[in-house]
Amino acid sequence: MDREFLIDLFADFGPVTIRKMFSGFGISADGVNFALSLRAGLFFRADETTIPDFEAEGSKPFQYSTRAKTVVVNSYWELPARLFDDSAELAQWARAALAAAQRAKVKKRPKAKKPAAKKVAPKKGVPKKVAKKTVRRVG
């Protein structure tokens, strides 16, 4: 899918930002990424609220293979093929995907800042290194 096709596809949804990502594009609205267009297809953000809709359509979560294993990304699910021909319903699914992405963003807590390393003042009464004095004995 090229950029122009995606812009047309999301016309009923509203303006989207499309950025190069991996082997395709990341699609966002209001600064929130809610869809991925990759060689493997078009994937929408999903969560416990929307996953049952994808399952009812026979969709599968996004997955990719590494040398060691197959990784399943349960937060992005393949858009049902029938929606490519129904722009109004695709817009509804896109709004649901954006809502799922916004819910996920809210769930993520800001990373706690690491406390700054405290500077330890030298303890009083503990002498600093003192150079040894050489004492010469006179004869």
C-alpha positions in Angstrom: 0.0 0.0 0.0 1.4 3.4 -0.9 0.9 6.7 0.9 -1.8 8.0 -1.6 -3.8 4.8 -1.3 -3.8 5.1 2.5 -4.8 8.8 2.4 -7.8 7.8 0.2 -8.6 4.8 2.4 -8.9 7.0 5.6 -10.7 9.9 3.8 -14.0 9.2 5.7 -12.1 8.9 9.0 -10.4 12.3 8.8 -6.9 13.6 8.4 -4.1 11.2 9.3 -0.4 11.5 9.5 1.5 8.8 7.6 5.2 8.1 8.4 7.6 5.6 7.1 8.0 2.8 9.6 9.7 -0.6 9.3 8.7 -2.0 5.9 5.7 0.2 5.6 3.9 3.1 7.3 2.7 4.1 10.8 -0.6 5.9 10.7 -1.6 8.3 13.4 -4.3 10.9 14.3 -4.0 13.6 16.9 -0.4 12.5 17.5 -1.4 8.9 18.4 -0.3 6.0 16.3 -3.3 3.7 15.7 -2.5 1.7 12.6 0.4 0.0 10.7 0.5 -0.6 7.0 3.1 -3.3 6.4 3.9 -5.8 3.7 1.8 -8.3 5.6 -1.3 -6.0 5.5 -3.1 -3.2 7.4 -3.2 -3.6 11.2 -5.3 -1.6 13.6 -4.5 -1.0 17.3 -6.6 -3.3 19.5 -7.2 -4.0 23.2 -9.5 -6.0 25.4 -12.5 -3.9 24.2 -11.9 -4.3 20.5 -10.1 -7.7 20.1 -13.5 -9.6 20.2 -14.6 -7.6 17.0 -11.4 -8.7 15.2 -11.9 -12.3 16.4 -15.5 -12.3 15.2 -14.2 -11.3 11.7 -11.6 -14.1 11.7 -8.7 -11.7 11.9 -5.4 -12.5 13.5 -2.9 -10.4 15.5 0.2 -9.1 13.8 3.2 -11.5 13.9 6.7 -11.7 12.6 9.4 -14.3 12.7 12.9 -14.0 14.0 15.6 -16.6 13.6 14.6 -18.1 17.0 10.8 -17.8 17.2 7.6 -16.2 15.9 6.6 -13.1 17.8 2.9 -12.3 18.1 2.0 -8.6 18.7 -1.4 -8.8 20.3 -1.9 -5.0 20.3 -2.2 -4.8 16.5 -4.8 -6.9 14.6 -5.2 -7.3 10.8 -8.1 -5.3 9.4 -10.8 -7.5 7.9 -10.5 -7.4 4.1 -14.1 -6.6 3.5 -13.6 -3.1 5.1 -11.4 -2.0 2.2 -14.6 -1.7 0.2 -16.7 0.0 2.9 -15.1 3.4 3.7 -17.8 4.3 6.2 -17.4 1.2 8.3 -13.6 1.4 7.9 -13.8 4.8 9.5 -15.7 3.3 12.5 -13.0 0.7 13.0 -10.4 3.4 12.7 -12.1 5.4 15.4 -12.2 2.3 17.6 -8.5 1.7 16.9 -7.7 5.3 17.8 -9.6 5.0 21.0 -7.8 1.7 21.9 -4.4 3.5 21.2 -5.5 6.4 23.4 -6.5 4.0 26.2 -3.1 2.3 26.0 -1.4 5.7 26.2 -3.3 6.5 29.4 -2.4 3.2 30.9 1.3 3.7 30.5 2.6 5.4 33.5 5.3 8.0 33.0 8.7 6.4 33.7 9.9 7.3 37.2 12.9 9.5 37.2 15.9 7.9 38.8 16.9 9.8 41.9 20.0 11.9 41.4 23.1 10.5 42.9 23.7 12.2 46.2 27.1 13.8 46.7 28.5 12.5 49.9 30.4 15.0 51.9 33.5 13.8 53.7 32.9 12.9 57.3 34.3 15.3 59.8 37.2 14.1 61.9 38.5 11.8 59.2 41.9 13.1 58.1 42.6 13.3 54.4 45.6 11.5 53.2 48.7 13.0 54.7 52.0 12.8 53.1 54.5 10.9 55.1 57.3 13.0 56.5 60.8 11.6 56.3 62.7 12.2 59.5 66.5 12.2 59.3 68.6 11.3 62.2 71.7 13.3 62.7 74.6 11.5 63.9 
